[in-house]
């Protein structure tokens, strides 16, 4: 999609697998499989990876819900570089873990951005709780 020569890029997706997702025995890139918007087709819902179609400045955010006996932590990566992370450890009697983070990144065409969950962690992958979104700013 273009407007006066500029490519438009935006996506928003949820991870929906029917309940607790994890823990796994190794780090896992999360594939947010329920896609609401994917203007520019830069987000791959099978791999969970956003690939910048054009050089520019992009905004990314992720949010999650988890709970129970396992910890929750997610990390946003650009290529293989950790950019921001979020974690929440269960405290008190509520049993819920919630978190999120965001970043504005300068990307070159072909750069990859994704959300990873470390081994022995989990998120809630149901009821529209865990999301990953991004869009081109300029």
DSSP file (Angstrom, degrees, kcal/mol; ACC not computed):
  #  RESIDUE AA STRUCTURE BP1 BP2  ACC     N-H-->O    O-->H-N    N-H-->O    O-->H-N    TCO  KAPPA ALPHA  PHI   PSI    X-CA   Y-CA   Z-CA
    1    1 A X              0   0    0      0, 0.0     7,-2.5     0, 0.0     2,-0.3   0.000 360.0 360.0 360.0 127.9    0.0    0.0    0.0
    2    2 A X  E     -A    7   0A   0      5,-0.2     2,-0.4     3,-0.0     5,-0.2  -0.943 360.0-165.1-133.1 154.4    1.5    3.3   -1.0
    3    3 A X  E >  S-A    6   0A   0      3,-1.6     3,-1.7    -2,-0.3     0, 0.0  -0.953  84.5 -20.6-137.4 116.1    0.6    7.0   -0.8
    4    4 A X  T 3  S-     0   0    0     -2,-0.4     3,-0.1     1,-0.3    -1,-0.0   0.891 130.8 -47.3  46.8  47.5    2.7    9.4   -2.9
    5    5 A X  T 3  S+     0   0    0      1,-0.2     2,-0.5     0, 0.0    -1,-0.3   0.397 110.4 120.8  85.0  -2.7    5.5    6.8   -3.1
    6    6 A X  E <   -A    3   0A   0     -3,-1.7    -3,-1.6     0, 0.0     2,-0.3  -0.839  58.9-133.0-101.0 128.8    5.7    5.9    0.6
    7    7 A X  E     -A    2   0A   0     -2,-0.5     2,-0.4    -5,-0.2    -5,-0.2  -0.584  17.7-142.8 -74.6 135.3    5.1    2.3    1.7
    8    8 A X        -     0   0    0     -7,-2.5     2,-0.4    -2,-0.3    -1,-0.0  -0.865  20.5-177.9-101.4 135.3    2.7    1.9    4.6
    9    9 A X        +     0   0    0     -2,-0.4   127,-2.6   127,-0.2     2,-0.3  -0.993  15.1 140.3-137.1 126.7    3.4   -0.7    7.2
   10   10 A X  E     +BC  39 135B   0     29,-1.9    29,-2.0    -2,-0.4     2,-0.3  -0.941  14.5 174.3-161.3 143.0    1.4   -1.7   10.3
   11   11 A X  E     -BC  38 134B   0    123,-3.0   123,-2.3    -2,-0.3     2,-0.3  -0.992   9.6-175.9-148.1 155.5    0.4   -5.0   12.0
   12   12 A X  E     +BC  37 133B   0     25,-2.1    24,-2.9    -2,-0.3    25,-1.5  -0.937  17.4 165.7-151.5 130.3   -1.3   -6.2   15.1
   13   13 A X  E     -BC  35 132B   0    119,-2.2   119,-2.3    -2,-0.3     2,-0.3  -0.979  21.9-147.6-147.8 155.0   -1.6   -9.8   16.3
   14   14 A X  E     -BC  34 131B   0     20,-2.4    20,-2.7    -2,-0.3     2,-0.7  -0.846  22.3-124.2-116.1 155.4   -2.5  -12.0   19.2
   15   15 A X        +     0   0    0    115,-2.1     2,-0.5    -2,-0.3   115,-0.4  -0.925  36.0 173.4 -98.8 118.7   -1.2  -15.3   20.3
   16   16 A X        +     0   0    0     -2,-0.7   110,-0.2     1,-0.1   109,-0.1  -0.894  21.7 138.3-131.1  99.0   -4.2  -17.6   20.6
   17   17 A X  S    S-     0   0    0    108,-2.5   109,-0.2    -2,-0.5    -1,-0.1   0.256  77.1 -91.4-125.2   8.7   -3.5  -21.3   21.2
   18   18 A X  S    S-     0   0    0    107,-1.8     2,-0.3     1,-0.2   108,-0.2   0.645  84.7 -29.3  97.9  14.5   -6.2  -22.0   23.8
   19   19 A X  E    S+F  125   0C   0    106,-1.1   106,-3.1   104,-0.0    -2,-0.3  -1.000 109.2  20.9 148.7-146.0   -4.7  -21.4   27.2
   20   20 A X  E     -F  124   0C   0     -2,-0.3     2,-0.6   104,-0.2   104,-0.2  -0.349  57.4-157.4 -60.9 134.2   -1.3  -21.5   28.8
   21   21 A X  E     -F  123   0C   0    102,-3.0   102,-1.5    -2,-0.0     2,-0.2  -0.929  44.6 -44.4-117.9 103.9    1.6  -21.3   26.2
   22   22 A X  E     -F  122   0C   0     -2,-0.6   100,-0.2     1,-0.3     2,-0.1  -0.551  11.3-162.7 107.2-179.2    4.7  -22.8   27.7
   23   23 A X        -     0   0    0     98,-0.7    -1,-0.3    -2,-0.2     2,-0.3   0.521  48.1-177.9 -77.2 156.5    6.8  -23.5   29.6
   24   24 A X        -     0   0    0     97,-0.5    96,-2.7    94,-0.3    97,-0.2  -0.771  36.6-119.6-114.7 162.4    9.2  -24.8   27.0
   25   25 A X  S    S+     0   0    0     -2,-0.3     2,-0.3    94,-0.2    94,-0.1   0.457  95.1  29.4 -85.5   1.0   12.6  -26.3   27.6
   26   26 A X  S    S-     0   0    0     92,-0.1    94,-0.2    91,-0.1    -2,-0.1  -0.964 101.5 -73.2-148.5 165.5   14.4  -23.7   25.4
   27   27 A X        -     0   0    0     -2,-0.3     2,-0.4    92,-0.1    91,-0.2  -0.268  51.9-159.2 -57.6 146.5   13.9  -20.1   24.3
   28   28 A X  E     -G  117   0D   0     89,-2.8    89,-2.9    -4,-0.1     2,-0.5  -0.991  19.5-135.0-139.2 128.4   11.0  -19.7   21.9
   29   29 A X  E     -G  116   0D   0     -2,-0.4     2,-0.4    87,-0.2    87,-0.3  -0.697  36.9-125.6 -74.1 128.0   10.1  -17.0   19.3
   30   30 A X        -     0   0    0     85,-2.7     2,-0.9    -2,-0.5    85,-0.4  -0.638  13.0-149.3 -83.6 129.6    6.4  -16.4   19.8
   31   31 A X        -     0   0    0     -2,-0.4     2,-1.1    15,-0.1    14,-0.1  -0.854   7.4-153.3 -97.3 102.7    4.2  -16.8   16.7
   32   32 A X        -     0   0    0     -2,-0.9   -17,-0.3    12,-0.2    16,-0.1  -0.675  19.8-179.5 -78.1 102.2    1.3  -14.4   17.2
   33   33 A X        +     0   0    0     -2,-1.1     2,-0.9     1,-0.1   -18,-0.2   0.589  55.0  75.6 -93.2 -14.1   -1.1  -16.3   15.0
   34   34 A X  E     -B   14   0B   0    -20,-2.7   -20,-2.4    11,-0.0     2,-0.5  -0.823  69.0-166.8-102.3  98.2   -4.4  -14.3   15.2
   35   35 A X  E     +B   13   0B   0     -2,-0.9   -22,-0.2   -22,-0.2     3,-0.1  -0.724  21.7 173.9 -94.1 126.3   -3.6  -11.3   12.9
   36   36 A X  E    S+     0   0B   0    -24,-2.9     2,-0.4    -2,-0.5   -23,-0.2   0.836  75.0  12.1 -91.5 -42.9   -6.0   -8.3   12.9
   37   37 A X  E     +B   12   0B   0    -25,-1.5   -25,-2.1     2,-0.0    -1,-0.4  -0.999  52.3 164.8-139.6 136.8   -4.0   -6.0   10.7
   38   38 A X  E >   +B   11   0B   0     -2,-0.4     3,-1.8   -27,-0.2     2,-0.4  -0.358  14.3 177.1-149.3  62.2   -1.0   -6.7    8.4
   39   39 A X  E 3  S+B   10   0B   0    -29,-2.0   -29,-1.9     1,-0.3     3,-0.3  -0.560  78.4  17.8 -71.1 123.6   -0.7   -3.7    6.1
   40   40 A X  T 3  S-     0   0    0     -2,-0.4    -1,-0.3   -31,-0.2   -31,-0.1   0.316 107.1-110.4  94.8  -6.7    2.4   -4.3    3.9
   41   41 A X  S <  S+     0   0    0     -3,-1.8    -1,-0.2   -31,-0.2    -2,-0.1   0.827  77.1 134.6  51.8  38.4    2.5   -8.0    4.7
   42   42 A X        +     0   0    0     -3,-0.3     9,-2.5   -32,-0.1     2,-0.5   0.647  48.0  77.6 -91.9 -16.1    5.7   -7.6    6.8
   43   43 A X  E     -H   50   0D   0      7,-0.2     2,-0.7   -33,-0.1     7,-0.2  -0.832  66.8-154.1 -98.5 131.0    4.6   -9.7    9.7
   44   44 A X  E  >> -H   49   0D   0      5,-2.2     4,-2.7    -2,-0.5     5,-0.6  -0.901   3.9-166.3-105.0 110.4    4.7  -13.5    9.3
   45   45 A X  T  45S+     0   0    0     -2,-0.7    -1,-0.1     1,-0.2     5,-0.1   0.677  85.9  56.9 -73.2 -16.6    2.2  -15.2   11.7
   46   46 A X  T  45S+     0   0    0      1,-0.1    -1,-0.2     3,-0.1   -15,-0.1   0.884 121.5  24.7 -78.3 -40.0    3.8  -18.6   11.2
   47   47 A X  T  45S-     0   0    0      2,-0.2    -2,-0.2    -3,-0.1    -1,-0.1   0.699  97.4-129.3 -96.6 -22.4    7.3  -17.6   12.4
   48   48 A X  T  <5 +     0   0    0     -4,-2.7    67,-0.5     1,-0.3     2,-0.4   0.599  64.1 132.7  82.3  11.9    6.3  -14.6   14.5
   49   49 A X  E   < -HI  44 114D   0     -5,-0.6    -5,-2.2    65,-0.1     2,-0.5  -0.840  47.3-153.2-107.4 131.7    8.9  -12.4   12.8
   50   50 A X  E     -HI  43 113D   0     63,-2.9    63,-2.5    -2,-0.4     2,-0.5  -0.877  12.9-162.9 -94.1 129.9    8.4   -8.9   11.4
   51   51 A X  E     - I   0 112D   0     -9,-2.5     2,-0.3    -2,-0.5    61,-0.2  -0.971  23.0-121.7-117.4 119.8   10.7   -8.2    8.4
   52   52 A X        -     0   0    0     59,-2.6    58,-2.9    -2,-0.5    59,-0.1  -0.402  19.8-165.7 -62.7 118.9   11.1   -4.5    7.6
   53   53 A X  S    S+     0   0    0     -2,-0.3     2,-0.3    56,-0.2    -1,-0.2   0.759  74.5  17.8 -77.7 -23.0   10.1   -4.0    3.9
   54   54 A X  S    S-     0   0    0     54,-0.1     2,-0.2   -47,-0.0    -1,-0.1  -0.974  90.5 -94.6-143.1 155.5   11.7   -0.6    3.8
   55   55 A X  S    S+     0   0    0     -2,-0.3     2,-0.3    54,-0.1    53,-0.2  -0.486  71.7 102.2 -67.1 137.6   14.2    1.4    5.7
   56   56 A X  E    S-D  107   0B   0     51,-2.3    51,-3.1    -2,-0.2     2,-0.5  -0.988  71.5 -64.2 172.6-173.0   12.6    3.6    8.3
   57   57 A X  E     -D  106   0B   0     -2,-0.3    80,-3.4    49,-0.2    81,-1.3  -0.894  49.9-174.2-104.3 131.6   11.6    4.3   11.9
   58   58 A X  E     -DE 105 136B   0     47,-2.8    47,-2.9    -2,-0.5     2,-0.4  -0.919  19.4-143.0-129.2 150.1    9.1    1.9   13.5
   59   59 A X  E     -DE 104 135B   0     76,-2.9    76,-2.0    -2,-0.3     2,-0.3  -0.953  21.7-176.9-111.9 133.2    7.3    1.6   16.7
   60   60 A X  E     +DE 103 134B   0     43,-2.7    43,-2.2    -2,-0.4     2,-0.3  -0.959   4.3 175.5-128.1 146.7    6.7   -1.9   18.3
   61   61 A X  E     -DE 102 133B   0     72,-2.4    72,-2.6    -2,-0.3     2,-0.3  -0.991   6.9-172.1-145.7 153.6    4.9   -2.9   21.5
   62   62 A X  E     -DE 101 132B   0     39,-2.2    39,-1.9    -2,-0.3     2,-0.3  -0.993   2.0-175.7-143.6 148.2    4.0   -6.2   23.2
   63   63 A X  E     -DE 100 131B   0     68,-1.9    68,-2.0    -2,-0.3     2,-0.3  -0.983   7.3-177.0-140.2 148.9    1.8   -7.0   26.1
   64   64 A X  E     -D   99   0B   0     35,-2.7    35,-1.8    -2,-0.3     2,-0.4  -0.975  17.9-154.4-145.9 160.6    1.1  -10.3   28.0
   65   65 A X  E     +D   98   0B   0     59,-0.4    59,-3.7    -2,-0.3     2,-0.3  -0.985  27.2 152.4-128.9 143.1   -0.9  -11.9   30.7
   66   66 A X  E     +D   97   0B   0     31,-2.8    31,-3.4    -2,-0.4     2,-0.3  -0.920   9.2 168.9-154.6 177.3    0.2  -15.0   32.6
   67   67 A X  E     +D   96   0B   0     -2,-0.3     3,-0.4    29,-0.3     2,-0.3  -0.956  31.2  64.3 177.9 169.4   -0.3  -16.6   35.9
   68   68 A X  S    S-     0   0    0     27,-1.2    22,-0.2    -2,-0.3    27,-0.1  -0.698  99.1 -30.1 101.8-154.4    0.3  -19.8   37.9
   69   69 A X  S    S+     0   0    0     -2,-0.3     2,-0.3     2,-0.1    -1,-0.2   0.634 111.8  78.5 -82.9 -14.3    3.4  -21.4   39.0
   70   70 A X  S    S-     0   0    0     -3,-0.4    51,-0.1     1,-0.1    20,-0.1  -0.706  79.8-114.9-100.5 149.3    5.7  -20.4   36.1
   71   71 A X  B     -l  121   0E   0     49,-0.6    51,-1.7    -2,-0.3     2,-0.4  -0.324  22.6-139.1 -73.8 159.1    7.4  -17.1   35.6
   72   72 A X  E     +J   88   0D   0     16,-0.9    16,-1.6    49,-0.2     2,-0.3  -0.982  32.5 149.2-121.8 133.5    6.5  -14.7   32.7
   73   73 A X  E     -J   87   0D   0     -2,-0.4    45,-0.6    14,-0.2     2,-0.3  -0.896  16.7-173.1-161.0 132.9    9.0  -12.7   30.7
   74   74 A X  E     -JK  86 117D   0     12,-2.2    12,-2.5    -2,-0.3     2,-0.4  -0.947   6.1-160.3-126.7 151.4    9.1  -11.6   27.1
   75   75 A X  E     -JK  85 116D   0     41,-2.3    41,-2.9    -2,-0.3     2,-0.5  -0.997  12.4-140.2-133.8 134.9   11.9   -9.9   25.2
   76   76 A X  E     -JK  84 115D   0      8,-3.2     7,-3.1    -2,-0.4     8,-0.9  -0.837  25.3-165.6 -93.5 127.6   11.8   -7.8   22.0
   77   77 A X  E     -JK  82 114D   0     37,-3.1    37,-1.7    -2,-0.5     2,-0.5  -0.889  20.4-156.3-114.8 144.0   14.7   -8.5   19.6
   78   78 A X  E >  S-JK  81 113D   0      3,-2.5     3,-2.7    -2,-0.4     2,-0.4  -0.986  82.3 -41.8-112.1 115.5   16.0   -6.6   16.6
   79   79 A X  T 3  S-     0   0    0     33,-4.1    35,-0.1    -2,-0.5    -2,-0.1  -0.531 125.6 -32.4  56.0-117.4   17.8   -9.3   14.5
   80   80 A X  T 3  S+     0   0    0     -2,-0.4     2,-0.5    -3,-0.1    -1,-0.3   0.239 115.9 108.2-111.4  15.2   19.6  -11.1   17.4
   81   81 A X  E <  S-J   78   0D   0     -3,-2.7    -3,-2.5     1,-0.0     2,-0.3  -0.801  70.4-126.3 -96.6 126.7   20.0   -8.0   19.6
   82   82 A X  E     +J   77   0D   0     -2,-0.5    -5,-0.2    -5,-0.2     3,-0.1  -0.543  32.8 171.9 -69.1 128.6   17.9   -7.7   22.8
   83   83 A X  E     -     0   0D   0     -7,-3.1     2,-0.3     1,-0.4    -1,-0.2   0.848  59.1 -15.3-103.7 -61.9   16.1   -4.3   22.7
   84   84 A X  E     -J   76   0D   0     -8,-0.9    -8,-3.2    17,-0.1    -1,-0.4  -0.964  59.0-168.0-141.4 157.8   13.6   -4.3   25.6
   85   85 A X  E     -J   75   0D   0     -2,-0.3     2,-0.3   -10,-0.2   -10,-0.2  -0.926   6.5-156.0-140.8 168.4   12.1   -6.9   28.0
   86   86 A X  E     +J   74   0D   0    -12,-2.5   -12,-2.2    -2,-0.3     2,-0.3  -0.994  14.5 172.0-145.1 139.3    9.3   -7.1   30.5
   87   87 A X  E     -J   73   0D   0     -2,-0.3     2,-0.4   -14,-0.2   -14,-0.2  -0.996  11.1-174.1-148.5 152.7    8.9   -9.5   33.4
   88   88 A X  E     -J   72   0D   0    -16,-1.6   -16,-0.9    -2,-0.3     2,-0.4  -0.961  12.5-153.6-147.7 125.3    6.5   -9.9   36.3
   89   89 A X        -     0   0    0     -2,-0.4     7,-0.1   -18,-0.1   -18,-0.1  -0.857  33.5-100.3-104.8 137.4    6.9  -12.4   39.0
   90   90 A X        +     0   0    0     -2,-0.4     2,-0.3   -22,-0.2     7,-0.1  -0.275  49.3 171.1 -57.0 128.2    3.8  -13.7   40.9
   91   91 A X    >   -     0   0    0      5,-0.3     3,-0.6    -3,-0.0     4,-0.4  -0.977  43.2  -0.5-136.6 152.8    3.5  -12.0   44.2
   92   92 A X  T 3  S-     0   0    0     -2,-0.3     3,-0.2     1,-0.2    -2,-0.0  -0.257 103.9 -54.5  69.3-156.0    0.7  -12.0   46.7
   93   93 A X  T 3  S+     0   0    0      1,-0.1    -1,-0.2     2,-0.1    -3,-0.0   0.440 110.7  87.5-104.2  -0.5   -2.5  -13.9   46.2
   94   94 A X  S <  S-     0   0    0     -3,-0.6    -1,-0.1     2,-0.1    -2,-0.1   0.827  71.6-154.0 -73.5 -28.3   -3.7  -12.6   42.9
   95   95 A X        +     0   0    0     -4,-0.4   -27,-1.2     1,-0.2     2,-0.4   0.551  50.0 124.5  72.2   7.2   -1.7  -15.2   40.9
   96   96 A X  E     -D   67   0B   0     -5,-0.2     2,-0.4   -29,-0.2    -5,-0.3  -0.828  42.4-166.8-108.5 140.5   -1.6  -12.9   37.8
   97   97 A X  E     +D   66   0B   0    -31,-3.4   -31,-2.8    -2,-0.4     2,-0.3  -0.989  14.5 172.0-119.2 130.6    1.4  -11.7   35.9
   98   98 A X  E     +D   65   0B   0     -2,-0.4     2,-0.3   -33,-0.2   -33,-0.2  -0.991   8.6 142.5-137.6 144.9    1.0   -8.9   33.4
   99   99 A X  E     +D   64   0B   0    -35,-1.8   -35,-2.7    -2,-0.3     2,-0.3  -0.985  12.4 167.7-168.1 174.9    3.6   -6.9   31.5
  100  100 A X  E     -D   63   0B   0     -2,-0.3     2,-0.3   -37,-0.3   -37,-0.2  -0.961   7.8-166.3 179.3 172.2    4.6   -5.2   28.4
  101  101 A X  E     -D   62   0B   0    -39,-1.9   -39,-2.2    -2,-0.3     2,-0.3  -0.965   5.9-153.0-165.2 171.0    7.0   -2.8   26.8
  102  102 A X  E     -D   61   0B   0     -2,-0.3     2,-0.3   -41,-0.2   -41,-0.2  -0.979   7.2-174.2-151.6 158.2    7.6   -0.7   23.6
  103  103 A X  E     -D   60   0B   0    -43,-2.2   -43,-2.7    -2,-0.3     2,-0.5  -0.989  22.1-137.8-154.5 149.2   10.4    0.7   21.5
  104  104 A X  E     -D   59   0B   0     -2,-0.3     2,-0.4   -45,-0.2   -45,-0.2  -0.962  34.6-172.0-106.8 124.4   11.0    2.9   18.6
  105  105 A X  E     -D   58   0B   0    -47,-2.9   -47,-2.8    -2,-0.5     2,-0.7  -0.933  28.2-135.1-125.5 140.1   13.6    1.5   16.3
  106  106 A X  E     -D   57   0B   0     -2,-0.4     2,-0.4   -49,-0.2   -49,-0.2  -0.845  37.7-171.6 -85.8 118.0   15.5    2.6   13.2
  107  107 A X  E     -D   56   0B   0    -51,-3.1   -51,-2.3    -2,-0.7     2,-0.3  -0.877  19.4-144.0-116.5 146.4   15.4   -0.4   10.8
  108  108 A X    >   -     0   0    0     -2,-0.4     3,-2.6   -53,-0.2   -56,-0.2  -0.738  48.7 -79.5 -95.8 153.8   17.1   -1.1    7.6
  109  109 A X  T 3  S+     0   0    0     -2,-0.3   -56,-0.2     1,-0.3   -54,-0.1  -0.311 121.8  24.0 -52.5 130.1   15.2   -3.0    4.9
  110  110 A X  T 3  S+     0   0    0    -58,-2.9    -1,-0.3     1,-0.3   -57,-0.1   0.236  85.5 138.8  94.4 -12.8   15.4   -6.7    5.8
  111  111 A X    <   -     0   0    0     -3,-2.6   -59,-2.6   -59,-0.1     2,-0.4  -0.336  45.1-137.9 -61.9 149.1   15.9   -6.2    9.6
  112  112 A X  E     -I   51   0D   0    -61,-0.2   -33,-4.1    -3,-0.1     2,-0.4  -0.919  18.4-172.6-117.7 137.0   13.9   -8.6   11.7
  113  113 A X  E     +IK  50  78D   0    -63,-2.5   -63,-2.9    -2,-0.4     2,-0.3  -0.991  18.0 152.5-128.5 135.4   12.0   -7.9   14.9
  114  114 A X  E     -IK  49  77D   0    -37,-1.7   -37,-3.1    -2,-0.4     2,-0.5  -0.972  40.1-114.9-156.3 165.2   10.3  -10.5   17.1
  115  115 A X  E     - K   0  76D   0    -67,-0.5   -85,-2.7   -85,-0.4     2,-0.4  -0.926  30.9-166.4-109.9 130.6    9.3  -11.4   20.6
  116  116 A X  E     -GK  29  75D   0    -41,-2.9   -41,-2.3    -2,-0.5     2,-0.5  -0.896  11.4-154.2-119.6 147.3   11.0  -14.2   22.4
  117  117 A X  E     -GK  28  74D   0    -89,-2.9   -89,-2.8    -2,-0.4   -43,-0.2  -0.982  24.4-126.9-117.6 127.5   10.1  -16.1   25.6
  118  118 A X    >   -     0   0    0    -45,-0.6     3,-1.1    -2,-0.5   -94,-0.3  -0.254  38.6 -78.7 -71.5 161.7   12.9  -17.7   27.6
  119  119 A X  T 3  S+     0   0    0      1,-0.2   -94,-0.2   -94,-0.1    -1,-0.1  -0.182 115.0  24.3 -52.8 147.9   12.9  -21.3   28.6
  120  120 A X  T 3  S+     0   0    0    -96,-2.7   -49,-0.6     1,-0.2     2,-0.3   0.698 102.1 104.1  66.3  23.1   10.8  -22.2   31.6
  121  121 A X  B <   -l   71   0E   0     -3,-1.1   -98,-0.7   -97,-0.2   -97,-0.5  -0.781  47.6-169.5-122.2 170.3    8.4  -19.2   31.2
  122  122 A X  E     -F   22   0C   0    -51,-1.7     2,-0.3    -2,-0.3  -100,-0.2  -0.974  11.3-156.4-153.4 165.7    4.9  -19.0   29.9
  123  123 A X  E     -F   21   0C   0   -102,-1.5  -102,-3.0    -2,-0.3     2,-0.7  -0.915  35.1-101.4-135.9 165.7    2.1  -16.6   28.8
  124  124 A X  E     -F   20   0C   0    -59,-3.7     2,-0.4    -2,-0.3   -59,-0.4  -0.829  32.5-170.9 -90.8 118.8   -1.7  -16.9   28.5
  125  125 A X  E     +F   19   0C   0   -106,-3.1  -108,-2.5    -2,-0.7  -107,-1.8  -0.468  54.3  69.7-111.6  57.8   -2.5  -17.5   24.9
  126  126 A X  S >  S+     0   0    0     -2,-0.4     3,-0.9  -108,-0.2     4,-0.1  -0.975  77.5  35.1-160.3 162.2   -6.3  -17.2   25.0
  127  127 A X  T 3  S-     0   0    0     -2,-0.3  -111,-0.1     1,-0.2    -1,-0.0   0.778 117.8 -70.6  59.7  32.0   -9.0  -14.6   25.4
  128  128 A X  T 3  S+     0   0    0   -113,-0.1    -1,-0.2     2,-0.1     3,-0.1   0.833  97.9 127.5  61.0  39.1   -7.1  -11.8   23.6
  129  129 A X    <   +     0   0    0     -3,-0.9     2,-0.5  -114,-0.3    -4,-0.1   0.777  55.2  54.5 -97.2 -29.5   -4.5  -11.3   26.4
  130  130 A X        +     0   0    0   -115,-0.4  -115,-2.1    -6,-0.2     2,-0.3  -0.929  67.8 168.5-119.9 119.6   -1.1  -11.5   24.7
  131  131 A X  E     -CE  14  63B   0    -68,-2.0   -68,-1.9    -2,-0.5     2,-0.3  -0.855  26.0-163.0-134.6 160.9   -0.3   -9.2   21.7
  132  132 A X  E     +CE  13  62B   0   -119,-2.3  -119,-2.2    -2,-0.3     2,-0.3  -0.980  22.0 169.3-142.8 127.6    2.4   -7.9   19.4
  133  133 A X  E     +CE  12  61B   0    -72,-2.6   -72,-2.4    -2,-0.3     2,-0.3  -0.957   5.7 168.6-140.5 156.3    2.0   -4.8   17.3
  134  134 A X  E     -CE  11  60B   0   -123,-2.3  -123,-3.0    -2,-0.3     2,-0.3  -0.982   5.0-179.6-162.3 157.3    4.1   -2.5   15.1
  135  135 A X  E     -CE  10  59B   0    -76,-2.0   -76,-2.9    -2,-0.3     2,-0.4  -0.988  35.2-101.8-157.6 156.1    3.9    0.3   12.6
  136  136 A X  E     - E   0  58B   0   -127,-2.6   -78,-0.3    -2,-0.3  -127,-0.2  -0.671  26.4-173.7 -81.3 129.5    6.2    2.5   10.5
  137  137 A X              0   0    0    -80,-3.4   -79,-0.2    -2,-0.4    -1,-0.2   0.891 360.0 360.0 -87.4 -48.9    6.5    6.0   11.9
  138  138 A X              0   0    0    -81,-1.3   -80,-0.1     0, 0.0    -2,-0.1   0.271 360.0 360.0-161.8 360.0    8.5    7.6    9.1
